[in-house]
Amino acid sequence: MRRVMLWLGVLACALGLAQPPSIQAKSAVLMEASNGQVLYAKHARKPLPPASLTKIMTALIVLERCELDEVVTASENAVNTQPSSMNLRVGEQVKVRDLLYALMLRSANDSAVALAEHVAGSVEAFAQLMNQRANELGANQTHFVNPHGLHAPNHYSTAYDLALIARQAMQNETLRQIVGERYYIVERSINQDDLWMVNKAKFLQMYPYAEGLKTGYTRPAGFCFAGSAFKDGRRLIAIVLNSDQREQDTIALMEHGFNDWMVLHLGDKGTVVGKAPIEGGMTDSVPVRLTQPALYVVPTQLHQQYRWQLDLPSQTAPIQENQPVGYAVLWKGDTALLKVPLVATSAVQEKPSVVGTWASGLLFVGALGGLFWLRFTRHRRRRYPISRQPITYRQGVQPLGRNPKAR
């Protein structure tokens, strides 16, 4: 196997292709956040314990269902959760905002339980919400039984599923702000001796484009990390599971994504990208727009092999606004890799036929002539009124047209 990999590396060098990074993680994935495209995968769909990467889903659900200033009261169940913790006291009241900072920076398990009970009433009910949200995101090989990630037999996920969850989470501006903080001072009602929440993610100090996201560790899961980085308008998500060099693996994946891959971007949703030809319409074409973002990430050294092309067959009027009229197609050589539907930006009415135009014209002229004749006869009658008295004739005068000899 090593010999095969060596020859593949030699071949890649000969062709001028960038080699994927060599990482230690048992499972890993690198994802383009803009479209969910996978740029690197290593056993990415193998179910493994996710440890505290679980808390990304916990934070996502809390942010989707709670206001930051809501007050949470810590239960005995939350307080007795195994550390790490923020050392909550029974009955202590803390705002959702402060619990989220403790959850994502210190990875406080008691905070996770307190938030879960606040949202759903119990850890079990909250886990159902977590699994439901995972399915909605397409994380179909994930099953959660708790909000913190402490090891449990039926608690698992995959690097790919965790990337889907992290991708969604990083679309939330509040969460991006939380995970990017180096430290935070919480407000709490009882334990005033434990206020500083320091971010455990060394990735923030080690990589200039780092945004966060979350560390994780249990003995069965090993050292795990979910990383997010932003550079030149691009966001990458990296998941590393069971690696003794999780930060180095994450940085290697990020560098691979930013340096060896580039975005071919035709336009965002709603962008007008061309015109579709129209037959029999009041105009001979109609502008068309994208129904979704048209972008694809390709190897930088091979980008010339890819091209966007508009497939816009001629349309017959009438055309309705938002009517499908074709596709924007990404080609690699003779292979179509991606199709983005295009729709008309406006309606186009059918052009009247020549016969219909002449008929309409004649009808108009006839109507105009009839109106003129009606007005003329009315005017004549008013000027030359017709007597309604009976006609009498003088003696010896015969009515016109009568011939007395013709009998």
C-alpha positions in Angstrom: 0.0 0.0 0.0 2.8 2.4 0.8 4.4 1.7 -2.5 1.2 2.5 -4.3 0.9 5.7 -2.4 4.5 6.6 -3.2 3.9 6.0 -6.9 0.7 8.1 -6.8 2.7 10.9 -5.2 5.4 10.7 -7.9 2.7 10.8 -10.6 1.0 13.8 -9.0 4.3 15.6 -8.9 5.0 14.8 -12.5 1.6 16.2 -13.5 2.1 19.3 -11.4 -0.8 18.5 -9.1 -0.9 19.5 -5.5 -0.8 16.5 -3.1 -3.3 16.3 -0.3 -1.9 16.8 3.2 -0.7 13.9 5.3 -2.6 14.0 8.6 -2.6 11.8 11.7 -6.3 11.9 12.4 -8.2 8.7 12.3 -11.0 10.5 10.5 -11.2 13.9 8.9 -12.9 16.1 6.3 -12.4 19.5 4.8 -15.5 21.3 3.5 -16.2 24.5 1.5 -18.7 26.3 3.7 -20.3 28.2 0.8 -21.7 25.1 -0.9 -20.9 22.1 1.3 -18.4 20.7 -1.2 -15.9 18.2 0.2 -12.3 19.0 -0.7 -10.6 16.3 1.4 -11.9 13.2 3.2 -10.3 10.5 5.3 -12.8 7.9 6.6 -15.2 10.8 6.7 -18.3 8.7 7.0 -17.1 6.4 9.7 -19.2 6.6 12.9 -17.1 7.7 15.9 -17.6 9.3 19.3 -17.6 13.1 18.8 -16.8 14.1 22.3 -17.4 17.8 23.0 -17.9 18.6 19.3 -21.4 17.6 20.3 -21.7 21.1 21.8 -21.8 22.7 18.4 -25.2 21.2 17.9 -26.2 22.2 21.4 -25.3 25.8 20.8 -27.0 25.9 17.5 -30.3 24.7 18.9 -30.1 27.1 21.8 -29.5 30.1 19.5 -32.3 29.0 17.3 -34.8 28.7 20.2 -33.7 31.2 22.9 -33.0 34.9 23.5 -29.6 35.7 24.8 -31.0 37.5 27.9 -33.2 34.7 29.0 -32.3 33.6 32.5 -31.6 29.9 33.2 -31.8 28.4 36.7 -29.3 25.6 37.3 -30.8 22.3 38.5 -29.2 19.7 40.7 -28.9 17.5 37.6 -26.9 20.1 35.8 -24.7 20.9 38.8 -23.8 17.2 39.3 -22.7 16.7 35.6 -19.2 15.5 35.3 -16.6 18.2 34.6 -15.3 20.1 32.8 -17.7 22.6 34.2 -18.2 26.2 35.1 -18.9 25.1 38.7 -22.6 26.0 38.7 -24.5 26.0 42.1 -28.0 24.6 42.5 -30.5 27.4 41.9 -27.8 29.6 40.4 -29.2 31.9 37.7 -27.2 32.7 34.6 -28.2 34.2 31.3 -28.2 32.1 28.1 -25.5 34.3 26.7 -23.1 33.5 29.6 -23.9 29.8 29.5 -23.1 29.7 25.8 -19.7 31.3 26.4 -19.0 28.8 29.1 -20.2 26.0 26.8 -18.1 26.9 23.8 -14.9 28.4 25.4 -14.4 26.3 28.5 -16.5 23.4 27.2 -18.6 23.3 30.4 -20.7 20.2 30.6 -22.9 21.6 33.5 -23.7 24.5 31.2 -24.8 22.1 28.4 -27.2 20.3 30.8 -28.6 23.6 32.2 -29.2 24.9 28.6 -30.8 21.6 27.5 -33.2 21.6 30.4 -34.1 25.2 29.9 -34.9 24.6 26.2 -36.6 21.2 26.3 -37.3 20.4 30.0 -34.9 17.4 30.1 -31.7 16.1 28.6 -33.7 13.3 26.8 -36.1 15.7 25.2 -33.3 18.0 24.1 -31.5 15.0 22.6 -34.5 14.4 20.4 -34.3 18.0 19.2 -30.7 17.5 18.4 -31.3 14.4 16.3 -34.2 16.0 14.5 -32.0 19.0 13.6 -29.2 16.7 12.5 -31.6 14.9 10.1 -32.7 18.3 8.7 -29.1 19.1 7.9 -28.5 15.8 6.2 -26.4 14.4 9.1 -28.0 11.0 8.8 -25.2 9.0 10.4 -25.4 10.9 13.7 -27.2 10.0 16.9 -27.0 12.1 20.1 -28.1 11.1 23.6 -26.8 14.1 25.5 -25.9 17.7 24.9 -22.3 17.6 26.1 -20.6 14.6 24.4 -19.5 12.6 27.4 -19.1 9.1 26.2 -22.2 7.0 25.8 -22.7 3.8 23.7 -25.3 5.2 21.4 -23.8 8.6 21.0 -21.9 8.9 17.7 -21.4 11.0 14.6 -19.0 11.2 11.6 -16.5 13.8 10.4 -18.8 14.6 7.4 -21.9 15.0 9.6 -20.1 17.2 12.1 -18.9 19.4 9.2 -22.5 19.8 8.0 -23.5 20.9 11.6 -20.5 23.2 11.9 -21.2 24.7 8.5 -24.7 25.6 9.6 -23.6 26.9 13.0 -21.0 29.2 11.5 -23.8 30.9 9.6 -25.0 32.3 12.9 -23.3 35.6 13.6 -23.7 35.3 17.4 -22.0 31.9 17.4 -19.2 33.2 15.2 -18.6 35.9 17.7 -18.6 33.6 20.7 -16.2 31.0 19.3 -13.8 33.7 18.1 -13.2 35.2 21.6 -10.0 34.3 23.5 -11.7 34.8 26.8 -15.0 36.1 28.3 -16.1 37.2 31.8 -19.5 35.8 32.6 -22.2 37.2 34.9 -23.7 34.9 37.4 -25.8 35.0 40.6 -23.9 32.9 43.1 -20.4 31.7 42.3 -18.5 35.0 41.9 -15.1 33.2 42.2 -15.3 31.6 38.8 -16.0 34.3 36.1 -13.2 33.9 33.5 -14.0 31.6 30.6 -10.8 31.0 28.5 -11.0 29.5 25.1 -9.4 26.1 24.9 -8.9 26.3 21.1 -5.1 26.8 20.5 -6.0 27.0 16.8 -7.0 30.7 17.3 -3.4 31.6 18.2 -1.7 29.2 15.8 -3.5 30.1 12.5 -4.0 33.7 11.2 -7.3 33.0 9.5 -8.8 31.0 12.3 -12.4 31.7 13.5 -12.7 29.0 16.1 -14.6 26.5 16.6 -14.6 23.7 19.2 -12.2 21.3 20.9 -13.2 17.9 22.1 -11.7 15.0 24.2 -12.8 11.8 25.8 -10.6 8.7 26.2 -12.7 6.7 23.6 -12.9 9.7 21.2 -9.3 10.9 21.5 -8.4 14.5 20.8 -10.9 16.1 18.3 -11.3 19.5 16.8 -13.8 21.3 14.6 -12.1 24.3 12.9 -13.4 27.2 10.9 -11.2 29.6 9.0 -12.0 32.6 6.7 -9.7 34.0 4.0 -10.3 36.2 0.9 -14.1 35.8 1.2 -14.0 32.0 1.6 -14.8 30.0 4.8 -13.5 26.4 5.2 -14.7 23.9 7.8 -12.3 21.2 9.0 -13.2 18.3 11.3 -10.4 16.2 12.8 -11.3 13.1 14.9 -8.9 11.2 17.2 -5.6 13.0 16.5 -2.8 13.7 18.8 -1.9 16.7 16.6 -5.3 18.1 16.0 -4.3 21.7 15.6 -1.5 20.8 13.1 -3.9 18.5 11.2 -6.4 21.3 11.0 -3.9 23.9 9.8 -2.7 21.5 7.1 -6.2 21.0 5.9 -6.9 24.7 5.8 -3.8 25.4 3.9 -4.6 22.7 1.4 -8.1 24.2 0.9 -7.0 27.8 0.5 -3.9 27.2 -1.6 -4.7 24.2 -3.7 -8.4 24.9 -4.5 -10.1 27.9 -6.0 -13.7 29.0 -6.5 -15.3 29.3 -10.0 -18.1 31.7 -9.2 -20.7 32.6 -11.9 -23.0 34.5 -9.5 -25.2 34.5 -6.4 -28.9 33.7 -6.2 -30.8 36.3 -8.3 -27.8 37.3 -10.4 -28.7 38.1 -14.0 -26.3 36.1 -16.2 -27.6 36.3 -19.7 -30.6 36.4 -22.0 -32.8 33.6 -23.4 -34.0 33.9 -27.0 -37.8 34.3 -27.5 -39.8 33.4 -30.6 -43.1 35.1 -31.2 -42.8 37.5 -28.4 -43.1 41.3 -28.1 -39.3 41.2 -27.5 -36.8 38.7 -29.0 -35.1 37.9 -25.7 -35.6 38.0 -21.9 -32.9 38.4 -19.2 -32.5 35.3 -17.0 -31.3 34.9 -13.4 -29.9 32.2 -11.1 -32.2 30.4 -8.8 -29.3 29.5 -6.4 -25.6 30.4 -6.1 -23.6 29.1 -9.0 -20.2 28.2 -7.7 -17.9 25.3 -7.6 -14.5 24.7 -6.1 -11.8 23.2 -8.4 -8.1 22.3 -8.1 -6.2 25.5 -8.7 -3.7 23.9 -11.1 -6.6 22.4 -13.2 -9.0 25.4 -13.2 -8.6 25.9 -17.0 -10.3 22.6 -17.6 -13.5 23.9 -16.1 -16.0 26.4 -17.6 -19.4 27.8 -17.0 -21.8 27.7 -20.0 -25.4 28.8 -20.4 -27.8 26.3 -21.8 -30.7 28.6 -23.1 -32.8 26.9 -25.7 -35.2 29.2 -27.7 -38.5 29.8 -25.9 -41.9 30.4 -27.4 -44.0 33.3 -26.1 -45.9 33.9 -23.9 -43.3 33.7 -21.1 -44.2 34.1 -17.4 -42.0 35.8 -14.8 -39.9 33.2 -13.0 -40.6 30.6 -15.7 -37.7 28.1 -16.0 -35.9 28.7 -19.3 -32.6 26.8 -19.0 -29.5 26.1 -17.0 -26.1 27.4 -16.1 -23.9 24.3 -16.6 -20.4 23.8 -15.2 -18.4 21.6 -17.6 -15.1 19.8 -17.1 -14.1 18.8 -20.6 -17.2 17.0 -22.0 -18.6 16.2 -18.6 -21.3 18.3 -16.9 -20.6 18.5 -13.2 -23.3 20.9 -12.0 -26.5 22.4 -13.3 -28.1 25.6 -11.8 -31.7 26.4 -13.0 -32.3 29.7 -14.7 -35.6 31.6 -14.8 -37.0 34.6 -16.7 -36.7 37.9 -14.9 -40.0 39.2 -16.4 -43.0 38.2 -18.5 -43.0 38.4 -22.3 -46.3 38.8 -24.1 -47.1 37.0 -27.3 -46.7 39.1 -30.4 -49.9 39.5 -32.4 -50.0 37.7 -35.8 -50.2 39.6 -39.1 -53.7 38.4 -39.9 -54.8 39.4 -36.5 -53.2 42.8 -36.9 -55.0 43.4 -40.3 -58.3 42.2 -38.9 -58.0 44.4 -35.9 -57.1 47.3 -38.2 -60.1 46.7 -40.5 -62.4 46.4 -37.6 -61.2 49.7 -36.3 -61.6 51.4 -39.6 -65.1 49.9 -40.0 -66.1 51.1 -36.5 -64.6 54.5 -37.2 -66.5 54.8 -40.5 -69.7 53.7 -38.9 -69.4 56.3 -36.2 -68.7 59.0 -38.8 -71.8 57.9 -40.9 -74.0 58.0 -37.8 -72.8 61.4 -36.9 -73.3 62.6 -40.5 -76.8 61.3 -40.8 -77.8 62.8 -37.5 -76.4 66.2 -38.6 -78.3 65.9 -42.0 -81.6 65.1 -40.3 -81.3 68.1 -38.0 -80.5 70.4 -41.0 -83.1 69.0 -43.3 -86.0 67.8 -41.2 -88.5 65.5 -42.9 -92.2 66.7 -42.6 -94.5 64.2 -41.0 -97.7 65.9 -42.7 -99.5 63.9 -45.4 -98.6 64.9 -49.0 -101.2 66.5 -51.2 -101.0 67.2 -54.9 -102.4 70.1 -56.9 -104.9 69.5 -59.6 -103.3 68.3 -62.8 -100.1 67.3 -61.1 -99.2 63.6 -60.8 -96.8 62.1 -58.4 -93.3 61.5 -59.7 -93.0 58.2 -61.5 -96.7 57.9 -62.4 -97.6 57.7 -66.1 -101.3 58.2 -66.7 -101.0 56.6 -70.1 -99.5 53.5 -68.8 -102.5 51.6 -67.8 
